[in-house]
């Protein structure tokens, strides 16, 4: 409950941004306009939910953007427009996301490599593999069934919105389970968690696996929405981290809620939408993300000594 109460400010900011968007574009108030916004935001919200699990455990995952690109490029190359290949490839993409998350987690916890270095290296490996395989120009085509998840609707509601609801519900339930409690304890105080019986290494590995799976789902949605591109996932890792810290999740772990992290992603998407409506250059998005991350780290640096003093 305390985590949800602390998420109040991000929901207030989100509400203000949505009102400003509605003023600038009255179509936004219509169901179709609002659902289009949610559909556009869904991949980032799912990525932020996955990134939350890693950050709240005290780690980082910088590989998710490159993993999204790999998902789309591999899908197009293997499907080649063949409807019959769609479902086997979808299963392969989900398995690939799980595998990348597992490798990140094992290297970070088993070999004691800092997660920043591990996932940065994985990001470079995946980016290099995509360039080597495609030569910078992806080949192949996605099937209509594959693109359905990112582009089409199931009745009045887009597929991506339904998938987002499923992923969001699963993330909330997971954080309310014993695993969620162990994850928070690990990020808050690793040594105390280990002394209380928490298997810290396994808990963090599972966090990376969840992040990899979330990236796989986001990649499937982005492939359907934006099509095949070697830059489809570029910068998404930083957007996901920005969304999480915007939601009040503490870099370093142990504090924050997954609901607030997802709200942070909606807020970031709303901010970008508002900037675009007013004709402000998209290049400013990177500056906004940088300011948010710096401010979050600075706020955490101020709060940490106060929190320790309060415990004493």
C-alpha positions in Angstrom: 0.0 0.0 0.0 2.9 2.4 0.8 4.3 1.8 -2.7 1.0 2.5 -4.3 0.5 5.7 -2.2 4.0 6.9 -3.3 2.9 6.4 -6.9 0.2 9.1 -6.6 2.4 11.9 -8.1 3.0 10.0 -11.3 -0.7 9.4 -11.8 -1.3 13.1 -11.2 1.3 14.1 -13.8 -0.2 11.5 -16.2 -3.7 13.0 -15.8 -2.4 16.5 -16.4 -0.6 15.4 -19.6 -3.7 13.6 -20.9 -5.8 16.7 -20.3 -3.3 18.8 -22.2 -3.3 16.3 -25.1 -7.1 16.4 -25.2 -7.0 20.2 -25.3 -4.6 20.1 -28.2 -6.4 17.3 -30.0 -10.1 16.8 -29.1 -10.1 13.5 -31.0 -8.1 12.1 -28.1 -11.3 12.2 -26.0 -13.0 9.7 -28.3 -12.6 6.0 -27.5 -10.8 5.4 -30.8 -8.4 8.2 -30.1 -7.6 7.1 -26.6 -7.2 3.4 -27.6 -4.8 4.5 -30.3 -2.7 6.1 -27.7 -2.7 3.0 -25.5 -1.9 0.8 -28.5 1.1 3.0 -29.3 2.3 3.0 -25.7 1.7 -0.7 -25.1 5.2 -1.9 -26.1 7.0 0.6 -23.9 4.7 -0.1 -21.0 5.5 -3.9 -21.3 9.2 -3.1 -21.5 9.0 -0.9 -18.4 7.2 -3.7 -16.5 10.0 -6.1 -17.4 12.7 -3.5 -16.6 11.0 -2.9 -13.2 11.7 -6.4 -12.1 15.4 -6.0 -12.8 15.8 -2.5 -11.3 13.9 -3.3 -8.1 16.2 -6.2 -7.6 19.2 -3.8 -7.7 20.3 -4.4 -11.3 20.0 -3.0 -14.9 19.1 -4.5 -18.2 20.4 -2.5 -21.2 19.9 -5.3 -23.7 16.2 -5.0 -24.2 16.3 -2.6 -27.1 18.6 -4.7 -29.1 16.6 -7.8 -28.2 13.5 -6.1 -29.6 15.3 -5.5 -32.9 16.5 -9.1 -33.0 12.9 -10.3 -32.5 11.6 -8.3 -35.5 14.5 -9.1 -37.8 14.5 -12.8 -37.0 10.8 -13.0 -37.4 10.8 -11.4 -40.8 13.6 -13.6 -42.0 12.1 -16.8 -40.8 8.4 -16.2 -41.7 9.0 -14.7 -45.2 5.3 -13.9 -45.4 4.3 -17.6 -44.8 1.2 -17.7 -42.5 2.0 -21.3 -41.6 5.3 -20.3 -40.1 3.9 -17.6 -37.8 3.0 -19.6 -34.7 6.3 -21.6 -34.6 8.3 -18.4 -35.0 6.3 -16.7 -32.3 7.1 -19.5 -29.9 10.8 -19.3 -31.0 10.8 -15.5 -30.3 9.5 -16.0 -26.8 12.0 -18.7 -26.1 14.8 -16.4 -27.4 13.7 -13.7 -25.0 13.8 -16.2 -22.1 17.2 -17.4 -23.2 18.7 -13.9 -23.4 17.3 -13.0 -20.0 18.7 -16.3 -18.5 22.2 -15.7 -20.0 22.1 -12.1 -18.6 21.1 -13.3 -15.2 23.5 -16.2 -15.0 26.5 -14.1 -16.0 25.5 -11.3 -13.6 24.9 -13.6 -10.6 27.1 -16.6 -11.3 30.2 -14.8 -12.7 29.7 -11.7 -10.6 29.9 -9.4 -13.6 28.0 -6.1 -12.9 24.7 -6.1 -14.7 25.5 -2.8 -16.4 28.5 -4.4 -18.1 26.8 -7.8 -18.8 23.7 -6.3 -20.5 25.8 -3.6 -22.3 27.9 -6.4 -23.7 24.7 -8.4 -24.7 23.3 -5.2 -26.3 26.5 -5.0 -28.5 26.4 -8.7 -29.3 22.8 -8.6 -30.4 23.3 -5.4 -32.4 26.3 -6.8 -34.1 24.5 -10.0 -34.9 21.6 -8.2 -36.5 24.0 -6.0 -38.6 26.1 -9.1 -39.6 23.0 -11.0 -40.6 21.2 -8.2 -42.5 24.0 -6.0 -43.7 22.0 -3.1 -42.3 19.0 -3.8 -44.5 16.6 -6.5 -43.1 15.1 -9.0 -45.5 12.0 -11.0 -45.4 8.4 -10.1 -44.5 6.0 -10.6 -41.6 2.8 -12.4 -42.1 -0.6 -10.8 -41.6 -1.2 -13.0 -38.6 2.0 -11.8 -37.0 1.2 -8.2 -37.7 -2.3 -8.6 -36.3 -1.1 -8.3 -32.7 0.4 -4.9 -33.3 -2.0 -3.4 -35.8 -5.5 -5.0 -35.7 -8.4 -5.0 -33.3 -10.4 -7.8 -31.6 -13.8 -6.3 -31.8 -13.6 -2.6 -30.5 -10.3 -3.2 -28.6 -6.8 -3.5 -30.2 -5.0 -6.8 -29.7 -2.0 -4.9 -28.2 -4.2 -3.4 -25.5 -5.6 -6.8 -24.6 -2.0 -8.2 -24.4 -1.0 -5.2 -22.3 -3.8 -5.9 -19.9 -2.7 -9.6 -19.6 0.9 -8.6 -19.1 0.1 -5.9 -16.6 -2.1 -8.2 -14.6 0.5 -10.9 -14.6 3.2 -8.4 -13.4 1.0 -7.2 -10.5 0.1 -10.7 -9.4 3.8 -11.7 -9.6 4.8 -8.8 -7.4 2.2 -9.7 -4.9 3.4 -13.3 -4.7 6.3 -14.6 -2.5 8.6 -14.0 -5.4 7.8 -10.3 -5.4 8.5 -10.0 -1.7 11.8 -11.8 -2.2 12.7 -9.5 -5.1 12.0 -6.4 -3.1 14.0 -7.8 -0.2 16.9 -8.6 -2.5 17.0 -5.1 -3.9 16.6 -3.4 -0.5 19.3 -5.3 1.4 21.0 -8.2 -0.4 22.9 -9.5 2.7 19.9 -9.3 5.0 17.7 -11.1 2.3 20.3 -13.9 2.0 20.5 -14.3 5.8 16.7 -14.6 5.9 16.8 -17.5 3.5 16.2 -15.7 0.1 18.2 -17.3 -2.7 19.4 -14.0 -4.0 21.1 -15.3 -7.1 18.1 -17.3 -8.4 15.8 -14.4 -7.6 17.8 -12.0 -9.7 18.1 -14.5 -12.6 14.3 -14.8 -12.6 14.1 -11.0 -12.8 16.3 -11.0 -15.9 14.2 -13.8 -17.4 11.0 -11.8 -16.9 12.7 -8.8 -18.5 13.8 -10.8 -21.5 10.3 -12.3 -21.9 8.8 -8.8 -21.7 11.2 -7.6 -24.4 10.1 -10.5 -26.6 6.4 -9.6 -26.3 7.2 -5.9 -26.9 9.2 -6.9 -30.0 6.2 -8.9 -31.4 3.9 -5.9 -30.9 6.4 -3.4 -32.4 6.9 -5.6 -35.4 3.2 -5.7 -36.1 2.8 -1.9 -35.5 5.9 -0.5 -37.1 7.1 -3.2 -39.5 10.6 -4.5 -40.2 13.5 -2.2 -39.4 17.0 -2.7 -38.1 16.4 0.4 -35.8 13.0 -0.6 -34.4 14.4 -1.2 -30.9 17.0 1.6 -30.9 16.9 3.6 -27.6 14.1 1.5 -26.1 16.3 0.4 -23.2 16.8 4.0 -22.1 13.1 4.8 -22.6 12.2 1.8 -20.4 14.7 2.8 -17.6 13.4 6.4 -17.8 9.8 5.2 -17.5 10.6 3.1 -14.4 12.5 5.9 -12.6 9.8 8.4 -13.6 7.3 6.1 -11.8 9.3 6.6 -8.6 11.2 3.3 -8.6 14.6 3.8 -6.9 17.7 3.1 -8.9 19.6 0.6 -6.8 16.5 -1.4 -5.9 14.2 -2.2 -3.0 11.6 0.6 -3.6 8.8 1.2 -6.0 5.7 -0.5 -7.5 5.3 -2.1 -10.9 2.0 -0.2 -11.3 3.9 3.1 -10.9 6.6 1.9 -13.4 3.9 1.2 -16.0 2.3 4.5 -15.3 5.7 6.1 -15.8 5.8 4.5 -19.3 2.3 6.0 -20.1 3.5 9.3 -18.8 6.6 9.3 -21.0 4.5 8.4 -24.0 2.0 11.1 -23.2 4.8 13.6 -22.9 6.3 12.6 -26.3 2.8 12.8 -27.8 2.3 16.3 -26.5 5.6 17.5 -27.8 4.8 16.1 -31.2 1.4 17.8 -31.2 3.1 21.1 -30.6 5.6 20.5 -33.4 8.6 20.2 -31.0 11.6 18.3 -32.4 11.7 14.6 -31.6 15.4 15.1 -30.7 14.2 16.7 -27.5 13.0 13.3 -26.4 16.5 12.2 -25.6 17.2 15.4 -23.6 14.0 14.8 -21.6 15.0 11.2 -20.8 18.5 12.3 -19.8 17.1 15.0 -17.4 14.7 12.5 -15.8 17.4 9.9 -15.2 19.8 12.4 -13.7 17.1 13.8 -11.5 16.1 10.3 -10.3 19.7 9.4 -9.5 20.2 12.7 -7.6 16.9 12.2 -5.7 18.0 8.7 -4.7 21.4 10.0 -3.6 19.6 12.5 -1.3 17.1 10.0 0.1 19.5 7.1 0.8 21.3 8.8 3.7 18.0 10.0 5.1 16.6 6.5 4.9 19.6 5.0 6.6 19.5 7.6 9.4 15.8 6.9 10.0 16.7 3.2 10.4 19.3 4.0 13.0 
